[in-house]
Amino acid sequence: MRYKSIPTSLFIANRKRFSEKMEANSIAIMSSNDVMPNNADDVMGFAQNNDLFYLSGIDQDETVLILYPDAFKEENRAILFVKEVSEHTKLWEGDFLTKEEASRISGVKNVKWIHEMERTLQLFAFEADAFYLGHNEHIKRVTSEMTTRQDRMIQWCKEKYPLHEYKRAAKIMRELRQIKSEEEINLIKEAVSISVKGFKGLLKAVKPNVKEFELEAELTYELIKNGARGHAFKPIVASGKNACTLHYNSNEAVCKEGEMVLLDFGVCYANYNSDTTRCVPVNGSFSPRQRAVYESVLHCLKEGSKLLKPGVLSADYEKQMAALVEKELVKLELITADEIANQNPDAPAYKKYFMHGTAHHLGLDVHDVGLYSRPFKKGMVLTCEPGIYILEEGIGCRLENDYLITEDGNINLSEAMPIEINDIEELLKKQ
């Protein structure tokens, strides 16, 4: 195993909190993700459904968790279904979890094989009034053109139990998951710690004429070597004008003398994620213009991150962050006070050089679930990532840290990752 076992108490507590928010006499059914096909008989790497993982800790496909807090028999209040291992699957794919192992990880005492689910559910489903079913409501555009295991579960339940009431598990999950427990915070901290090692290791390879994918390879090596499951998302290694494309990740260009390279990457550790961004000069020294832009973005990061505290609304935070960047754009002579005074409020002048939001929830998903209509609260983990992108000058700069909201402010979980200009230049000189 690449990471230490997560205490079973985390998943037991998560199930308890979820069950407390369910309406009386209702059943929740949470399904794993599918294993997605590649070409021919190959498949892509498996990524678990994070709601199921949050409630069970099981990181295996063909898994279903059923919760029925008001079940007459205690054994039916939580049932976990996992796939049965055959000699054939052992030969080709290795071992999967036994019932005993699944119980030890999840804390669920009643574990059955997945083929027993339909018959087991039927024994007590008609005693319940409603079903809570999972669905990807977070970023639906990702799954809008496909049928997921969750979609099939919804269809199956409605065919089998058409007169039950149906409720959205996602409504409960997005409320629970946005507030991190101490154990979850520790897992995110470990992901960030590996990110720091990855960034420092990558710097050894930064030099003129290195290819972006070579830097990606160095980063990947450092992350895996230090215990990461892998990248939290496809890393962005963008030199020169490529850094002005917000989600650039082909990483195929040559890093040239006089350019900056933007490094936006995250670590997945025990299914929890980090998300950090740094910019470094390819030749080891920032030019005067690069330094000026970098200092403006760093100023916005330092001042804007102070707004990540309890009681602040996301919309108010983003508005104040935009004002900070706008002021720096005037200082950099990219926009003028007159342009601001005469701008279309629906298309402000700063949008030419700063066109994205700067704070998102972080956890089991890189862009984790959460309600941005509600104020920030203690226990949330959020990013802060202002940027300035000057396509005509071939300069794109974004800086990003991960912050834990505390009772009276926040803690920068990325503090150990070098960000000051002098520190970065000093590290590059040592390579």
ABEGO torsion letter per residue (X at the ends): XABBBBBAAAAAAAAAAAAAABBBGBBBBBBBBBBBBBBEABBBBBBBBAAAAAAAGBBBBGBBBBBBAABABAAAABBBBBBBBBAAAAAAAEBBBBAAAAAAAAGBABBBBAAAAAAAAAAAAAABABBBBBBBAABAAAAAABBBAAAAAAAAAAAABAABBBBBAAAAAAAAAABBBAAAAAAAAAAAAAAAAAAAAAAAABBBGBBAAAAAAAAAAAAAAAGBAEBABBBBBBBEAAAABAABAAGABBBBBGBBBBBBBBBBBGGBBBBBBBBBBAAGBBBAAAAAAAAAAAAAAAAAAAABBBGBBAAAAAAAAAAAAAAAAAAAGABBAAAAAABBAABBAAAAABABBABBBBEABABBBEBAABBBBBGBBBBBBBBBBBAAAGBBBBBBBBBBBBAAEBBBAAAABBABAAAAAAAAAAX
